[in-house]
Amino acid sequence: MKLLSEDLLSEYGFLENKEKTTSSIKVFTKNNLDIILKDDNTFYYSNMGFDYPLRDTAALRKLYKEVRSEELKPA
């Protein structure tokens, strides 16, 4: 398990979404799944107003499988 980083997200095919990115957050998107990087260098998945923290690749892969019903593989 690796801790999440911008490089790791890009390795899995997530791209920065410039339309949703603001001065306080960066948004990375893949297949309509948004991962948010906040100023405090923590990654989150936001759903219905709640932010769920993501720490490592295992959490990201589990979330992706639950939301998209397919395995997350490096691009």
N, C-alpha and C positions, 0 to 999 in steps of 0.2 A: 504494500500500500504506500502510495506517495501522497504527500500533502498537495492540495490543489494550488495551482499557479496559472498565470495567464498562458505560459508556454504549454503547460499540460492540457489546458482547454483547447488550445489551437491544435495540439497533437491529435485530439479526439474530434476535430472538425468544427469546433465552436468558433464563430467569427464575431468580432466586436460589432454590435448594432449601434451605429452612429446616431440613428434617429431616437433611440431610447436612452442613450448615454447622456449624463448631465455632468455638472462640475463635481458633484459629490458621489456619483456612482458610475460604474462602467457595466454595460450589459453585454453579455455574450449569448448568442443564439445559435441553435441547431435544431432543425425540424420543429419550429415553433415552441421550443423549450428554452426559456430564458434563465441564465445564471447571472446573478448580480454580484459584483465586487464593490464593496463599500470602502470608504476612506480608511477604515481601520484594518484593511487588508484581510477581511474575512469574506468568504463566498456564501451566498444564500440562494435558495430557490424560493420565490415568492408566489403564494397562491391564496386568493381570496382575502388579501390584506394581511396575511401572516407570513413572516419570513422564517424559513427553516434553514438553519446553518448547515453547510457542507464542509467537512474537514478534509476528506481524502478521496481517492479514486473509488474506493469501495462504496462510499455513500453516493457518489455521483453515478456510478454504474447501477446501483440499486434503484435510485430515483428515476433514472432514464428508463429502466425496464418497467417500472410501475406506471410511468406516465405514457410512454410510447409503445409498450408491449413488444419491445425488441431489445436485443443486446447492444450495448454501447461498445464499439470497437474503434481502435485508433484508425484515423483516416489514411 
